[in-house]
Amino acid sequence: MKVISSITELQHELANFDKEQVALVPTMGCLHEGHISLIQKAKRLADIVVVSIYVNPLQFGANEDLDNYPRTLEADIVACENEGVDFIFHPQNLYPEHGIQVGLHVDSLSQGLCGASRQGHFDGVVTVVNILFNIVQPQLAIFGEKDFQQLTIIQRMASDLHMPVEVIGAETVREEDGLAKSSRNTYLNAEQRTQAREISIALSLMQQAVAESLSLEDTLEIALAHLKKFGIQAEYLEICYTDSLQPAQSLDTDKPLRALIAAKVGSTRLIDNMPLCPTSAAKPNPEDNPLCA
């Protein structure tokens, strides 16, 4: 495995592989089991795996945690080596010295959910992912479904701009009690960590409510009541169509649906989501987190 910070050096190395499939796993480091699952999926699907580690300043807004974002490069290198990664790309800076003048903009897909409170966040995401695609030129790119809005936007970017890369989603990896793996979980103290698990439980209750043919309004109310019981105030809790991310008007639909949430536990903002299966007669098993989309 090679750790490379130079764009030119990485491109020179990758030029040796003209027939092999290259998969890119973009990360901001502080790798956990969720990232490892992305790497493992990339290893199954491609011949060469590149993991990028870059804390992207463009996707952090004012008063967000750019300076405090956890950076664990040495541990990340060990984790990647253990998984058989071929290259770690760890650039110091991907932008011009005096600031970027040309970037990408996301339209309606970024207006709701996380985009409503994080103005410009997804513009920063697609801009850096576009740069990474241009540098690495992978055939495949793997992103986690935990960041479902991000995944949907990047898939749409690749489609709209006719990029020669397949953007593949990988299931959310969870702790034993259901909490979605996240680098931000390291910010939680013991009490907050216990509280945070109720987020995934609320989503599981929504899966159960939908399987029992409850209405959209009742499904949301069950989850909100559960969160309130444990002192969690949702920034948003919505049921959306998976393709457009627009709020569903009813559960009486054949379109795939997703329940999505953002909530603060202490000062830590956590996000999660689960698929909903309104046409399924069987109750989904929250432990399996079945994919209905």
N, C-alpha and C positions, 0 to 999 in steps of 0.2 A: 504494500500500500504506500502511496506517495501523498504527502501533504504539500499542496501547491498554493501559493498566494498570487503568482503572476498569471495574468490572462494569457499572455503569449506562450508561456511554458505549458499551461494546461492544453491550449489548442494544439501545440506541437506534439504533446503526448497523445492526444486523442486522434490526431491525424494518422497514427499508425494502425487505427482500427477502421478500415473502410468497409468491411463486410459484417462486422459484429454489431449487434444492437446495443445501444447505449441508453441507460436509464438514469435520469437525474432525480435526486431526492433533495429538494430545497428545504433548508432548515435555518433557524436562527440560533442553533446550538442548544446547550443545556439539554442534551439528548436523554430521553426517557424511553420506557417500553413502547410508547406509542410511535416514536420515531423509529425504533428498532423494527417494529412491525412493517413500517414503510420500506425500510432497507431490505428486509427479508422478502417482501413482495417483489421489490425491484430485482433482487437476486434470482428469484424464480422466473421472472419474465425476460430478463436481458442478460447479455454476455458481460457487459462492463457497467459497473455502478459508480456514479459520481455523487457524492454527498456535498452539497454546498453548506457552509456555515458562515452566515453573514447577518449581523443585526442591522436591519435596514432602517436607516433614520427616516426615510420618506413615509413610512407607514405609522410613525408615532406622531400624535398631535401634541399640542400644548398641554402641559401638566400631566403627560403620560410618562411611563416608566422607562424611557430610553436609557438614561444613565444608570438606573438600578436594575436593568434587565439582567438576569443571571448569565454569566459567561464562565463556562467550564471547559475550555478547549482541551486541556490535557486529558480529562476524563472522556471527552467526546472522541478524541483520537483513539483511545483504548477501546471504546465501545465499537467504533467503526472497524477497527482492525480485527476485533473478535468476530465480527459478522462478515468478514471477507470483502469489505469495500475496496475498490480498486484505487479511487482517488478521492481525497478530501480537497475541496476548493475553498480556501479561506482567505479571500481578498481583504486587504485593509480598507479599500474604498472603491466603489464601483461608479462613482460620479465625478464629473469634472471638478477641478479644484475650486472654481468660482461658482459652483452650483449648476444644476441641470436646467437647461432651457427648453428641452423638448421631452415630454413624457406622454403617457397614455391616460385617458379619462374613461371612467365607467359611468354609464348612464343609469337607467332605471333599476338595474340589479343592485346598485349600491345605495339606493335611496332609503330603504327600510332596514329593519333589524339592526345589526351593528353599525351600518352606515349612517343611520339617523343621528347617532351620538358621536360618531367618529368621522367628522367631515374630512374628506381627502384621503382617508385611510386606504381605501381600496384602489385609488389612483396610485398610491405609493406601492401597493402590492403588485398590481399588474405591470407597473413600470419596471420594478426590479426583476420580476419573473421573466418579462420580455427580454431584459438584458441577459439574464442567465441562460435563457433559451438560445439567444444569439451567440453567446460565448461557447456553450457546451454543444449545441446542436444535437440534442438527444432525440431518439425516436420515441421514447416514453418518458413521462414525468409522473411521479407518484405523490399524491397529496392526501392528507387525512380527512375523513368525513366529519371529524369533530368541528373543524372550521368549515361548515357546510356552505355558508354563503361565499366564502373565499373559493372553495372548490368549484362551485357553480359558476362563479365569475371567470375563473381561469379557464374552465372548459369552454365557456362562451367566447372568451378572448381568442383561444386557439381556433375555434370554429369561424368566428367572424373575420379574423385576419388571415385565414387559410394557412396557419402555421403547420409545418410538417411534423407535428408531435402529437401523440395520443396522451391526453391527460386522464389518468386513472385514479379513482378514489379507493381508499382503503378504510375498512371499518374502524370505528372508534375503539381504542383499547381502554379498558376500565380497570380500576382497582377492584379488589374482591367485594367491596361494599357497593360498587356501581359507579363511584366517582370517576369521571373521565380523566384520563392521564393528561396532565398539562404542566408546562414549565412553571406556570404561575401558582401551582399547588404548593410550591416551596415557600410561598409567602404566608401560608396559613399556619397559625399556631394550633395546638392540639384541640382546643375547644372549637375553633373555626373549622378545622378539618372534619370533625364529627358533624358539624352543622352542614357542611358543604355536600355531604352525601345525599341530603334530602332533595337536592336538585334533580339527580337522576331518578330518585324514587318518584318524584312528582311527574316526570315524563313517563315512567312506567305505568303510573296510574292513568295517564291519558291514553296510553296504548290499550289498557284494559277497558277503559270507558268506551273507546271507539269500537273495540271488538264486541262490546255488549250493546252496540247500536244506540248509545246515548247521543244527544245533540251536540253540535259544536259548542254552544254556549255552556252546556252542563259539563262538557269535557274540560273546558278551560277553567270553569269555576272549581271543579274538584282539585285541579292542580294548584290553583291560586290559594285555595283554603289550606291545602297541605303546606305550602310554603309559608303562609302566614303563621300557621301553628308553630313553626320552627324559627320564626323571626327573620324570614328571608323576604325581601322586597324585590320583585322582578323588575329589571329595567324594561324588558319586554318578554312576553310569553305569547307566541303566535302559532297558529296552524296555517301553513303556507303550501301552495302548489310547488312541487320540487323543481319544475322547469323554470318558472318565472319568478319564484319567491314572493309572489303576491299573496296577500291574505286570502284564505279560502272563505267563500261565502256560505258554504254548507259542507257537511260530510257526505252528502248524497251525491257522490261523484265517482267516476272511474279513474280519475286522474290521481297519480301518486301524491301523497301528502307527507308533510314533515312537521313535527312539533319542534320549535326552536325557542331557546331561552338564553337570556343574559341576566345575571344577577350578581350583586356584590355580597360577599361574605367578609365582614370586616371592611377593609379597604381594597380587597382583592376582587377584581371583576372576572367572573367565570362564565363560560359559555358552554352549551351542550345542545344536543338535538337527538331525536329518535324518529324513525319512520312510523307512520300510522297506516293501518290497513282497514279502511272502512268496509271493504267488501269481503273481508275474511270472517268466517264463522268461528274460527278457533281463536282462543285468547293467546296473544303473543306471549312468549316467555321472556321476561325482561333480562334474564341472564344470557339468553342467546342473542338478544337485540336483533331480531330478524330484519333483513332488508326487504322492504316492500316496493321500493322504487325501481 
